[in-house]
Each structure stands twice: as C-alpha cells, then as structure tokens.
C-alpha cells in the first residue's frame, strides 16, 4: 500500500512539473518569437551591407573594406532595430500587415540607405577609402527587399503550414457582392490561413466591376449567372455580402442561389461594420428577417442615452417579447435604475438572469398585476420611477375573442391604473405601446388597445406627466407570432396552415421595433401618437413560401399549404392610421407623428370606463364586448375637447 502511495505521489509530482513546463514554454513563446524576429532583422541588415560592398568589388574585400564593414555594420544594425521598434513593426502579425506597414518598412529602408550613404562618404574623407555611390544604392535595395521577404516568407509559411491540413476541409465559396462588405470579406479570407472558405471569386451586378479583381479574386459574372457559375466551379457555399441591400434584392439573389446545390449564407447588416471590419464569425444562415422588404434601421443609441441615462426606468410586461427587448437595450444606456414589472414570475426571472449574464447588470424585479391599483401605487411610491414603458398587454387576437373580459381588464383597466398612478407619483414620461390593430378595430384585442390610446391621450391634458403612444405592427419572432407558428408547422412536416391567401401584415424585427420605440420616447409629446415606418405589408403566404425554402424544401411539393379561413377578429389588411389622421415627419426618418386627431373629454371617458368595468365585474361578457367595440370605434358619441391642435 505504501509503495502504491509513493508511485501515485511521484506521478502527481511529474504531472505538476509537466504542467509547469508547459506554462513556462507558453509564457516565453512570445518572447522567443520576438527575439527570433530581432535576430533575423539584424542578420539581414549586416548581410545586405556585406553583399552591397562585395558586389561593387567582385567580392574581393580589401583591408579598407573589411575595416569599414566591421565598424559600420554594428551601427546600421543598431539603427535599423531602433527604427523597426519605433515604427512598431515587431507588434504587427504578418497575417494582419497592411499598406501602412509597407510604407513604414520603406521608410526604415530609406533611412538606413541614407545612413549608409553618409557613413560611407564620411569614411572616405577620414580614412581615404574610395567612395562608390553604387554601395548605398545596392544596400538600400538589399535591405528593403530582404526585410520585406522575411515578413512575406513568414506569412507564406503560415499559409502553407495551415493549408496542409486545411485544404480538404475548405469549402469552395462564391461571394455575392463586390462592394465594401464583399471586399472586407475577401480580404479576411485571404489573410486568414485557417479560413474554412476557399473563395473562387465574386459576382456583382455593377457593370464597372465586370473585369476587375479584388485581392486577386476575379469577378465571375452577375447574380443572374450564379447557377451556371456554381455548376461550373462546383461551388459548395455562397455568401451574400450586401448588408445594405433591401429585402427584395436579397429575395431575388436567394431565389437564384436556390437553383444550385450550394449552401446559402449571409453577412448580415451590422451598424458598426465600417468601423470594426468583417469577421468570418459574422457569417450566418439566411433568416426570414433578411428577406423582408425593408431598409434596416440604423441604431442611434446616443439619442436614447441622452434622455434615459441617469433616470429610474420601469417596464411593465417586462417578461414579454417587447418588454424584455426594452430591458436589453435600456441596460446599455446607463439608467440609474431598471425596474422589471410583470405578472409571470418565470419570464421575469429569465430576463433578470439574462441581464446579469450578458451585461453584468442586476435589475429590480417586481411581481405585480397592472390591474391592482393599490399594488401599483405602492410600487411607484417605493421605486419612484421617472420614466415608464407600458408594454403589459394581452395580444393574441383569437384567444382574446374567447376571453373578452380578461382582455378588457388587462388592456383597458391595466392602462388606466398605470397612467393614473404614474400621474399621482410624479412620473416624468409615460410611453404606451400600442398596435396597428387599434386602427378601425374589429377584434376585442384591437378595441381594448384603441381604448388604451384614448385613456393616455385624455390624461395627457390632465397633468404634467408627458405621455406618448407608439403604434406599430407585428414583430418577428415574438412569442405566439406567425413566424414561430409557421416554423413549428414546417419542422413537423406540414401542412402549413394560413387563414387566407391575401392576408397581409406589417413586419419588423423586435430589436428594430423596440429601438424605434425608444427613439420615439425621446421626442416631446402631449399624448401624441407616433407611428413606426414598418415598410410594405407582406403577404403571409409569401412569408410561408420563403420559410419553407429556407428549410431547403419546396412549397406545395415537400410541404403542403392549407387555407383555413379568416378567424374571428382578424382583418385581411391592417392599417397604421385612420384616414382623418395626418402624418408629419419627426427628427427620425422612420418615425412619424399623428396630427389632426381629437381627444375625448376625460370626465366623460372616465364615466364610460366605470360602466365598462361594472359590466366586467358582473361577468356580462357579451355586453362588455359590445360596449368596448362601440367605445373604440366612436359609436358611443363621446364629447370631444380641442386643445389647439390635439392628437388622438
């Protein structure tokens, strides 16, 4: 037993020594490479001068020449190493050397040549050695050429070493787009020996790029030639590198790529692309968002931080799709406090853990129901928020048709409670998240959101609290939205169920919609409605076709499509504003303000709300449904007040 114990201890000691040796080698490895580079450059400078003097004299070195070399070589080596260090040429990895580094190397070579010229000239006067102009000229050529060759050779060696085990793993790749993004992508694949992409060239529809090369890669044709090019060169992967292109262009290119057997990927829109360059890790699969017929939203975080930084911000419905994305974006602009309020403990907990893990920020989390005035008043009194984003709402149209009282209590009573308590506790700004379904509503969900708009507009003229309403359409990827539903049906093998072939909706990604909500919050408002530019409405059928193709399947062949009929509360086409509402531009291109609306008198509206809540408390669902629909559509003939030009 004692012998086994000794063997075990010796093995542990040897393992520890091995780990120490490995760490020691890793720690000195950078210094070893640095020392190797310095020694190589010192030898190059010395050899360059010896060769220059030897060539002029047919390599017959006289005593004066040997004395000159012994004395001058150390001086030039010392000067050269100092210059290379000052120019930071030892800090540049050969793979990432650029044009500025080449100019720095030329600068070093020119100074060394001038130094050799002056030393040779001075030596000839002091020691009567014959001065020959060819010596410094040849020295300059040799030293610049050899210094460059040593660095290029290092890079070629890295490529060769990496390509031995990498070539069989590289995929033959065609790049679509020869603009800035395409150029950066081609440059990155060329200088990265470990790249998994073997680029054969690129395609571009610009006639001026038809016969040019970018970093050695030729233009092989236009996007219409993609199928033939892919077949001719046996392309395995196509990368679409046009991040600024609108959705219809990406859709057209994607359709051409679908005619090949190649895997199709994309370099997505990145706001900081030109600042940070391209990384191969940014290339990803094509998503449905890439096929939207919309220009991407340019994020302006400074405008948001100007009014959010240092404020105490409360988000209702913080566990939902919109509320959680609001939290992600707000945490990046420095609020003094971020309060997440929601009814579902699990979703609030998940958002809290995400913010801690991704941003190192721990928000205040409160479980509360926005319909409970006593509880909400207590929360606002304790937390004292200065900025409130009211995103809590029931939003599923068919489900709310079956549960009208719950929809009314949550969307109407919840908004009423939040708005009045915000006024009572001195909230500076209150932003209400609305929907395009509030325009000419035919569903109970749309009607309740329209009444919510009326509450916020009316209360905006009763207090110092600044109210704003933001109205937009569907967001991609939100829980229960059409995209996840279609994806689930496709993954199960179909059929894909669509209510009507002409059903159209506005779509925007969650991150874009929330950022525009935050920008709208920066605009001055007295109950104004702000409408986000959602682009062109998209047919749900077209979106289903695109999703099926993204899975590599053929619509109607691999996946059947079934039309189920329009459900209760649904419209074929949604609208973002009423015909009598005028839209005017704001400081932000994608946000418009509604003008020429009118605001209901708060005293009258409050009385109507009390009657509505009485019907809900008595569980008279049909009467409550009729009441809220009449109230939302204006059929209850409210008394209207005018405050100059007032927005509804």
Secondary structure, DSSP 8 states (H G I E B T S, - for coil): -HHHHHHHHHHHHHHHHHHHHHHHHHHHHHHHHHHHHHHHHHHHHHHHHHHHHHHHTTT---HHHHHHHHHHHHHHHHHHHHHHHHTTTTSS-GGG--HHHHHHHHHHHHHHHHHHHHHHHHHHHHH-----HHHHHHHHHHHHHHHHHHHHHHHHHHHHHHHHHHGGG-EEEEEE--SHHHHHHHHHHHH-TT-SEEEEEEE-S-GGGTT-EETTEEEEE-GGGHHHHHHHHT--EEEE--TTS-HHHHHHHHHHHTTSSSEEEEE---TTHHHH---GGGEEE--GGGGSSS------HHHHHHHHTT-EEEEETTTSHHHHHHHHHHGGGT-SEEEEEES-HHHHHHHHHHHHHHH----EEEE--TT-HHHHHHHHHHH--SEEEE------HHHHHH-HHHHHIIIIIHHHHHHHHHHHTT-SEEEEE--GGGTT--SHHHHHHHHHHHHHHHHTTSSSSEEEEEE--EEET-TTSHHHHHHHHHHTT--EEES-TT-EE-EEEHHHHHHHHHHHHTS--SSEEEEE---S-EEHHHHHHHHHHHTT--BTTTB-EEE----TT--SS--SS-TT-EEEE-SSTTEEEEES--EE-HHHHHHHHHHHHHHHHTT-HHHHHHHHHHHHHTTT---EE--SS---
